[in-house]
Amino acid sequence: MVKFSKQFEGQLIPEWKEAFVDYWQLKKDLKRLIHVPNNANNISNKSQSAFSSLKKCFLFGHQQHREHRPIQIHRKLASATSKEDMYETEVLDQFGDNDVTKELFACLDQQLNKVNKFYRTKENEFTERGESLKKQMDILHELKFAFMEKHGRGNSFNDTKENQSISFTFSSEEDSVRRILQTEEDSVRSREMKEEMQDNCTDNLEQNEVPFSDSPRPDETIKSMQTKGEDWNLRTPSCRIVNYQGKNVRINIPLTTLSRAFSAISYLVKEDLLNQSSRKCGPESGKLHLNKAKLHHAEKIIKGGFVELYKGLGYLKVYRNLNLLAFIKILKKFDKITEKHILPIYLKVVESSYFNTSDKVMKLTEEIEELFVKKFAQHDHRKAMIYLKPSQRKESHAVTFFIGVFSGCFLALLAGYVIMAHVTGLYKRQRKSVYMETVYPVLSMFSLIFLHLFLYGCNIFAWRKTRINYSFIFELALTKELKYRDVFLICATAMAAVVGVMFGHLTLLTKGYSYAQVQAIPGLLFLAFLLILVCPFNTIYRSSRYRFLRVMRNIILSPLYKVVMLDFFMADQLCSQVPMLRNIEYVICYYITSSYKTQDYGYCMRTKHYRDLAYAVSFLPYYWRTLQCARRWFDEGDTGHLFNLGKYVSAILAAGARMAYEKDGSFGWLCVVVIMSIAATVYQLYWDFVKDWGLLQMNSKNPWLRDELMLRGKTIYYFSMGLNLILRLAWLQTVLHSSFENVDYRVTSLFLAVVEVIRRGLWNFYRLENEHLNNAGKFRAIKTVPLPFHQVDEED
């Protein structure tokens, strides 16, 4: 049977951990109570003074009942202006002067007050969010009805064409509503929400959506509004304006693609021209247009808001139930130790407290379910639950089995390949080696890629063990995210295939086949993996492959997309994969130029354009990260991003100095390399330890670390800091020119690249640990979806 402490720790919401009952501290207090002498815990009635007995005779009935109780719980207001209740327990004479008992009940009161306060705060937050979403639905419903009115009442909203639009005249009244496009800076958060919504849904609900047929008829709504003296005027420049109940409303429709971003910019110019012409030609020239695609996008944003709110309400239910169980368990243990009957007394107060009696969460949950079923699922409750309660993909034992099978194949093939390579002397220093120049880059490239992926699987395993919510941080879909077993299966299968092909290729060479006959094999292997990556069929983890491609697109076009966590996390991974990028560049050049047919492996190196591109590839990851930091500073205004930008600029300067030294070899460039590399290394180490990992806090209770640690042992943090320092000094090889005896320099370069990949895998764990602690410090467990309609003040 699982202990409740483990069950409690496994089911609590990690980001809200500090708001839960401190069950472990209460257990420590109970253990202290065990060591208190029994005579201090269990004072007999015979030892009571005669004065106390005489006093009982003059007390009223309720006072006599109070005297027989071991404790008395007082309820009072937290402040004169607050409606929150505070509970304070008075320990009576039956416990004597036991300070441990008093401290325990003081701790219980503190935890109960904390739970009530947090529950009330989150309940109010979610209730306000629910009301906002309902208003969003009303506005969207009226916009849809206006669209259908324009294109004929017989047509449904989904029957109209995507590019159809409607025009409305701009109202000049003071309380008319301005609807403007959201600027491109706020686009990506909604884009990522949209992509996750598509991943979470296993059925294509979008194709079957209908206009809100079960809502009140818009004409009836308008009529009722008019009877109340409320106006309903529309101004919609490509989904822009409505006078909704006499209030100013701003609509933010995200720009999910580059084409939409550029069209929005062109629209702003067009809008200014329309406004200027409307002043000259009258109101008829100020007609503005509402596009159906914009309405669909606004609808998906509102849908995502409901999904996140429903998730938050589910978390709040778990919060209430787990805390109630924790109080019951602690009180039972207390009764068992002291042989008192405290449980019925204190539990009655807990059950009557706000967090257990409030039914707002239950009502709001039912309302959201009912509304979601009507508006988004065509009265199909099962389809609605696919969105609201996405079920996680079950882990299969077959995955574990195939991991073992392919791992065994990989190790056996690798042993055979190493033995054959050693016998043939391929990896020894040679003046000219066709194999090392042409085939080895392919093997090196795949080795670095799948080593990095294997370390990512190890990271996932460690994050899950330490309850770090990496899925929420990366905004991954629960139904489509890769588990660590999936990652290990991909690595084992891919490397078994790569080493198997390399082993077969080497076998053909040893049997006398010429390079011209077998040299296409490594290129075909590379092409096969490339085709699998872009394969459009729903197989081999398509959602993860396409998400990777989207992230790579965002990185390459960094200035044009808002930077989210997954984007700059992946860009940091690329900074550790510069050798792999250069190998990819060489392999593509070698096979595209058909050099493999003539065995002219030096053609690419002799081409000036290739050499220039090779230098550019070495700087690209740092350049992308620099642009991302600049974009984040532009969006958020945080100067910390500028300092982070400086770190990557220093890395670019150090890398450029090393390349110049390799080309020139003079003592002057050597001095420049040493100075720039030391400065960049110190800069990077400071950022690793202080900013990315959150360590080296001077006033921390854990010396040179931080207050909150996800791992139990402090030693591992000190070891990781030292290891990161050593691995950061890999650039010294450029200065020392150290190499293994009788080993080709390419093998040495691969070894240094592997060291950097391992350092990055270590960095990944602590980076997300720090991010998780930041979320927990803000009690941020669900995403805040930017809603399309916002009320604005008159002066705005």
N, C-alpha and C positions, 0 to 999 in steps of 0.2 A: 504494500500500500504506500502511495506517494505521500510524503510528509506535506502538511499544509504550507509550510514555509517555501518549499520548492514549487508547489502548485501556485502559491501566491506570486512568487517571483516570475514564474513562467507565463502568467496570464495578465499581469498588470501592463498598462500602457507605458512603454519605456520613457517617452517624453514627459509623462506626468508622474514619474516615480516619486519625486519630492512631495507631491501633493497627496499621495496615498498615506494610509496609516503606517507609521514607522514600526512595523511588526517586530523587527529585529531588536530595536531598542527596548520595546516593551518586554520581549523575552529576556533580555539582559536584566531588566529590573526584577522580573519574576525569579531569576536565578539568584539574585541578591537576597530576595525575600526568603529563599530556602535556608540560607545560612543564619537567619535571625533565630534566636532561641524561641522555643515553643511557648514559653511562659510570657514572652512579649507579644506573641500573636494571639494567644488564646487565654485571655484573662477570665477567670471564672466569676460567676455572680457572687460567690461567697466572699471574694476579696473586695467587693465594693464597700465603700464606707457607709456608715450608718446615716450620714448626712444625705447621701444620694438616695437611700431607701426612703428617708423621711420626705425628701423632695418630691418623689413620685406620687405621694398621696395627694399633693396639692395641684398636680398638673391636669390639664384638660385631656379629653380623650385623644385628640390628634397629637398632642404633645407626648402622651404616654406611648403612642404608636411610634413616634419619632425616636423615643429613648430606646426602644427595643431594636430599632434598625441599626446595623453597623455603620451605615453611611447616610448622609443627607445631601441630595443634589439640588443646588440652587440654579434657577434660570433667570437671567437678566439680559437687558439690552446692552449691546456692545457700546453704544453711545446714545446721546439724547436725540441725535438726528438720524440714526441708523435703525433699520428694522431687523438687523441680524441679532440672533440670540447667542448668548454666551453661557456656557455651563461651567459651574464650579462645584466641586465635591468637597463636602465637609466630613472628615473622618471622626467618628464619635469615640466614646471612651472604651468601647469593646476592644479596640486595637491598642489601647494604652498610648504610650509616647513613641510609637514605632515610626521613625522618620522615613524608613524605606517604603512603608505602605502609603504614607502621605505623598511621597515623591512619585510613586506609581500612579496614584489617582490624579495627581496634578498633570502627569504626562498623558494619561487617558483623556482628561478634559482638554488639554492642548490639542491632541490629535482629533478629537471630536469637533472642536471649534474650527480647526484647520479644514477638515473635510467639508463641513457645512459651508464655510466661506468659499472654498474653491468650487463646490458644486453650484452654489448660487451664482457665482461669477460666470461660469461656463454656461449655465442654463440661460442666464440673461443674454449672453453673447449669441447663443444659438437661436434663441427666440427672436431676437432682433434680426438675425440673418434670415430666418424663415419668413418674417414679415416682409423684408426687402425682396426676397425671391417671389413672393406672391404678387407684389406690386409689379415686378418685372414681367410676370406672366400676364397680368392684365394689360399692360402696355403692349406687349408683343401680340396678344390676341387681337387688340384693336387695329394694330398695324396690318396684321394678316387679313382681317376683315376688309380693311380699306383696299388692300391689294386685290382681293377677290371681287369687290364691288367694281373696281376699275376694269377688270377683264371678264366681267359677266358673272352673275350670281349662280349660273348653272355649273360653272367650273369649280372644282376644288382647288385648293392651294397647290397641291402637288401636281396637278394636271397642267399648270402653266409652265411656260418655258423658263429656263434658268436666267436668260438674259433679258426677260421682260421687265419693264419698270413702269412706275406710275408717277404722275406729276401733280404737284400741289402748289398753290399760290402762297407766298410768304405773307404771313399776317404781321401787321405793323403794331398790334396791341402790345402794351408793356408787359403783360403776363404771358405772351406767347413763348413757346418753348424752342430753344435752340438745340439742334442736334448736330454734332460735328463728329468727324472721323477721329478716332484715337490716333495719335502720332505713332510712328513706326517703333518708338522706343518701348511701348507697352505691348507689342505684338506677340512675342515669343511665349510668354507665360500662358496665354490663351491657346497658342498653337500647340504647346506641349500637353495642355489639358485635353485638347481635341484628339491628339494622337493617342493618348492613354485611353480615352473613352472608346476609340475605335478598337484598341487592343483588348479592352475588357469585355467587349460584347462579342459573343460567339455567333450570334445571329445578326444578320444585316437589318437592323431595325429601321435604318434611315430610308431604305427603299419602300417601306410599308407605312411611313408616317402619313397621317391625315391631318387636316386642319382641326382645330379644337372643336369637334362637333358637339361635345357634351357641355361646353361652356354656354353661358347665357348668350343669346343672340346679340351681336354687337350693336345692331340698330336699337334693340331694347335697352341696352346699356347706355347708349348715347341719349336715348329719349329720357331715361331716368336721370341722367346727368343734367340734361337741359331743364328738367322740371326743378332741379335743385339750383338752377342759375349758373351751372358750370359750362364752360366753353370747351369745345373739342376741335381744335384747328391743327392742321397738319402742314408742316414744312419739311420736305424730305429731300435734301440734296444728296442723292445716292445713299439713302437710308439716314436721313438727318433729323427731321423735326416734327414734333407733335405738341399741341397744347393739351396737356393731360391734367384735367381737374384744376386748371388755373395755376399750375406750378411749372416752374422752369425745370426742364429735364435735359441732361446731356447724355448722348448715346455714344458709347465707345465700342466700335466694331473693329476688332483686331485685324491687322494686315498679315496674313499667314504666308504669303508668297512675295517674292521680289516684284512680280508683275503688279500685285495689288499695292505694294509700297509706292512704286513709280506712278501708278494710276492715281493714287491718293494725292501725291505731290502735284500732278497735273490738274487734279480736281480743285485743289486749293486755288490755283491760278484762275481756273475757270469760274470758281465761285466768286472771286473778287470782281471779275469782269461782269458776271451776272448781276451782282449787287450794284455796280456802277451804272449798268444799263437800266436797271429797274428804277433808279432814281429819275432817269430821263424819259423812259418810255412807259412808266406806270407799272402797276403790280403784275400785269399779265406776263411781262417779260421776265419776272423773277421766279418762274416755275422751276421746281427742283424735283429730282427723280429718286425713287426708292426701288432698289433692285432686289429681286427675289433671293439671290445668292446671299446678300447681306442679311436678310431676315433669317435664312437658314443658319447662318453662322451665329447670329445672336441667339437663336434657339438652342444651339449646341452649347453655347457658353452657359446659358441658364440651366440647361440639363446637367452640365458638369457641376454647377453650384449646388443643385439639389443632391447630387451623388455625394459630394464632399460633406454637406450638412448631415445627410443621413448617416454617413460614416462617423461623424463626430457625435451624433446622438447615440449611436451604438457604443462608442467608447465611454460615454457618460453612464450608460446602463451598466457596463462592466465595472466602472469605477464605483458605483453605488453597491453592487452586489459583493464585490471583493472586500470592500471596506466593512460592510456589515458582517461578513464571515470572519474577518480579522478580529473585530470586537468580540464576537461570540467565542472564538477560540481562546483569546487572552483571558476573558472572564471565566471560562471553564477551567483553565489552568490555575487561575487565582483561587477559585473555590476548592480545587483539589489540594492545593498547598495549604491554605489557611483553614479549611473545613468550615468556611462561612458560606452563606447563600447570597452572594453578591450578584450573581448572574441575573436573576429575575428583576432585581431593583435597577441596576444600571442599564440592562438591555431594554427595559421599558422606556428609559429616557432616549437611548440610541434610536429605537424604532419610531419614537414620536418626534425625532429631530427632523430638520428641514430636508436633508438629503434623502431621507427614506420615505417621507410623506408627500413630497411634491410630485404631482402627476403631470406637470407641464411637458416633460420629456416624452412620456408615453403618448400624450395627446398629439404633440407635434410630429412624432414618428408616424402615427396613424394618418395624420393629415397629409404628410409627404407621400406616403405609400399610395393613398387614395388619389392624390393629385397626379402623381407620376404615372399610375396605371391609366388614368384618363387621358392625360395630355401626351404622353410619350410612348405608350405601349398598346394602344388600341384595345383597352379593357382586358389585356392579357396580363394577368398577375405574374405568370412565370417569366415572361419577357422582361417585365419591370424588375424582377428580382435579379435578373442577369446583370443589370446595371447597378442596382442598389446593394446587392450582396453577391459580388463575384466570388465564385468558389475557386479556391486554389487548386492548381493541378496536382493530382496525387503522384507521389513518387513511386516509381515502379522498381521492384527488385531486379527486373531485367536490365535496368541501367547499370546497377552495381555488378551484375554478372558480366556484362559486356565490357565494363571498365577493366575487370580482371583479365578477360580474354585478350583484349587488344593491348593491355599493358604487358602481358606476357609475350605477345607477338613482337611488340616493339623492342623489349629487352633482348629477346633472342636474335632478332634481325640486327640490332645495334651491335651485339657482341660479334656476330659474323662479319658485319661491315668493318668494325675496328680491326679485327684480326686480319682480314683480307687487305685493308689499307696499310697495316703495319708490314705485312709480308711484301707487298708491292712497293713500299717506301714512298707512298704518295705525299705524306705530310712532312717529309724531310726537306731540308733546305736544298732547293734546286734553282739553277739559273733560269731555266725555262721549263715551266710545267703547264701544259695545256689543261690538265685536270683542275689544278688549283686556280687557274685563271678563269675557267668557264663553268665548271660544275660545282666547285666548292661554294661560290656565292649563293647558289640556289639552296644548298643544304644549310648554310649559315643563316640565310634569310628565314627559312621555315623554323629553324631551331630557336631563333630569337622571338619570333612571333608566338610560338606555342609555349615556350618557357614563360613568356609574359602572361599568356592566358592561363597557364597552370597556376602561376602565383596569384592571379585574380581569383581562381577557384579557392585557393588557400585563404585568401582574404575573406571571401564570402563565408567560408566555414568558420573563421575566427569571429567575424562580425555577428554571425548567428549565435555562436556560443556566448558572446558577451552582450547579447541583446542590443546590438547597434542596428537601428532601423535603416539599413542602407537602401531598401526599396523606396522608402519615403524620401530620403535625401536625394536619390537619383530620379525620383518620380517614375518608377518602373511599374508596369502593370502586373498585378499579383498573378493573373492567369497566364502571363506570357514570359515572366522574368526567368532567367537562367538560374537554376539551383547549382550548388557546387558540384553535385554529381553530374549534371549535364555538362558543365565546363570540363570536368575531368574526362568524361566520355569523348568530348570533342578533341581534347588534346591527345588522348591515347589513340583514338582512331586515326587522326590526321598524321601523327608522328609515325605510327605503324605503316601507314601508306607511304609517307615520304621516305623513311629508311628502307622500306621494302623496294621502292623504285630505285633508290640509290644503290642498294645492294645488287639488284638485277642489272643495273647499268654498269657497275664495276665488274660484275661477273662476265658480262659480254666483252668488256675491254680485255680482261685477262685471258679470254678464249681466242683472242686474235682479231676481233672486230676493230675496224678503224674508227677514229673519232667522227669522221664524216658520216658513218653509217648509224651511229647511236647517239650523236650529239643532240638530236631533236627531242630525246626522251625527257631531259630536265625541263625543257621549254614547254612540252606538252603537260607535264605535271603542274607547272606554274599556271598554265592556261586553264587546266581543269579546276584548280582551286578558285581562280578568278570567276569562272562561270558559275560555280556553286555559290559564290558570294552574291551574285546578282540574279540568281535563278528566281523567276517569278512564281514558280509553283509553291504551293503551301506544303513544303517539306524541308527537312533539315533546318529547323528553327528559323523559319522565314521572318517572323516578327522581330527577332533579335538581330538578324542580318540586316534587315531594312532599317531598324533603329540605328544600327552602327553606321550605315550609309548616310542617314540623315544627320547624325552627329558630325561625321566627316565633312559633309556639305557645310554645316554651320561653322566648323573650324576654318575651312578654306575661305569662306565668305564672312570672316569674323566681324568686320566693321558693319556689315549690313544686317546682322541678326543680334538680338539681345542675348547676352551671355547667361546661360543657366549653369547649374552645378555640374551636370554631366558633360557639358561642352568643354569647360576649362579643365575638368578632371581628365578627360581624354586627351586634350592638348598637352597636359603635363606628361602623360604616358608617352606621347610622341617625342617629347624632349629627351627621353631616355632611349629612343629607338632610332637615333640618327644613323648608326651603322647599317641597320636594317633598311632604312630608306635609300641609302646609297647603293646597297646591294640590289634593291628593286630597280633602281634607275639603271644600273649596269646590265642587269638581266634583260630588261626591256630593250635597251639599246642593242645588245648583242644579238637578240633574235629578230628585232624589227629590221635591222640593217642586213640581215642574212649573213652575218659574219660566221655563224656556226657552219655554213656550207663550205666556206673557204678556210676555216680555222684561223682567220685573222683576228685573234682575240684582242689585239692591240689597237684595232681601228678606232674604237670609241675613245680610248685614252689619247689618241693622237688628234682627235677632233676638238677644236677650240670651243665650239658650242657645248659639247658634252662636258668639258672641264669647267666651263663657267656655270653650267647647270648643276654640276656636282657641288660646287661651292655654295650655290643658292640652296640646294637641298639641305646642306649642313646647317644653314641658318633658318630655314623655313619654320620648324617647330617653335623656336624662340621668337621669331617674327610674329607668328600667329598668336602666341601668348601675350606678346607686347600689345598687339591690337586689341585683344580681349580685355586686357587691363585698362587700356585707354577707353574702350567702350563702356566698361563698368563704371569707370570714374565719370564719364559723361552722363550715364544714366542715373547714378546714385549720388554723385557729388562727394564721395568719400575719398579724401586725399591718400588714404592707405593704399588704394589701388595704384596711385602714381608711384609710391615707394616699391610696390610689387613689380611695377613696370620697370623700375630701375634695376631690379634683380636680373631680369631677362636681358636688358640692354648690356649689363656687365658680362653676362654669359656670352652674348654675341661678340663683344669686343675681345674677350679672352679666346674664344674659338677662332676669330679672325687672326689674332696674333699668333696662335699656334700654327695655323695654315701658312701664314707668311714665313714663320720660322722653318717649317718643313720645306718650303720652296727655296728660301735664301740660305739658311743655316749659319748666319753670322752671329757673332757674340752680342751685338746690339739687339737683334731680335730675340735672342735668348733672354736677355734682361727684361725686355718688354713682356715676354711670355710669363716669366716668373712673377713680375709685379701684377700684371692683369689677372693672372690665374689666382694668386693669393687673395687679391681684393675680391674677386668674384666668389671664391670659396668661402671667405668669411661672411660675405653678404648672404650667400645661399644657406650657410649653416645657421646664421641668426634667424633667417626667415623660416627655415625648417623647424627649429626648436621652439621659437617664441610665437610665431604667427600661425604656421600650419598645424603644429602639434600642441600649441598652448602650454608649453613647458617653460622651465627656467623662471618661475614666479618666485620672487624673493620672499614674500610674506606667506607663502603656502605652508600648510601644516605638514606637507610632505616635502622635505628639503629639495630645492632645485627642480621640483616637479610642479604639479598643480593640486588643488584641493580634491577634485573629483578624479578618481582613477577607475577605469573599467576593468583593468587587470588587478588581481589581488597582490601580486608581488611587486614591490618597488624596484627590485633588482633588474627586472627585465627592461624597465624604462631606461635605467642608466646604461645597461648593455646595448640597447638599441641606439642610444645617443652616441655612444662610443663607436659602434659599428658604422653608423651613418657618417661619422667624421672620417673614419678610415677609408670608406668607399668613395667619399667625395674627393679623395686625394688621388684618384686614378689618373688625373692629368699629369702626374709626375713621370709617368712612363714616356710622355712626349719629350721630356727633358733628359731623362736618364737613358732612354733607348734600351731598356732592359728587355731581354727575350730569353725564352727557354733554349737550352742547348740543342742544336741540330733540329730545331722545330721551325717550320715556315712562319714568317712574320704574320701571315693571315690568321694562323691559329692563335697567336698571341693577341691579335686584335679582337678575335672572337671571344677570348677569355675575358678581356677587359669589358667588352660589350655585355657579356653575361653578368659580370660583377655589377654593372650599372643597372641592369634590369632587376637584379636581386635587391639592390638598394631601393629601387622604385617600389617594388612589392612591399618592402618594409615601411616605406613612407606612406603607402596607401592606407594601411591599417590605422596609423595614428592620425592621419589627416581626417578620416571619416569619424574616428573616435572624438576628435575635437569638435567636428561639425555636429555630431549627435549631442554632445554636451551643451553646445550653444542652443540647439533646439529645445533641449530639456530645460535649460535655464529660462526660456521664454514660454514653456508649456505649449510648444507648437507641434501638434500631432496631425493636423490636417492642412491641406493646401487652402490658401485664400484665393478663390477664383475671382478675377476682376469682372464685375457685372457690366452689362452693356449700357444700362440706363441709370443715370445719376441725377439727383436733384441739385440744382445750383442756385446760388443767390442772384439777386437782380444785378449786383455790380459785376458778377462774373461774365 
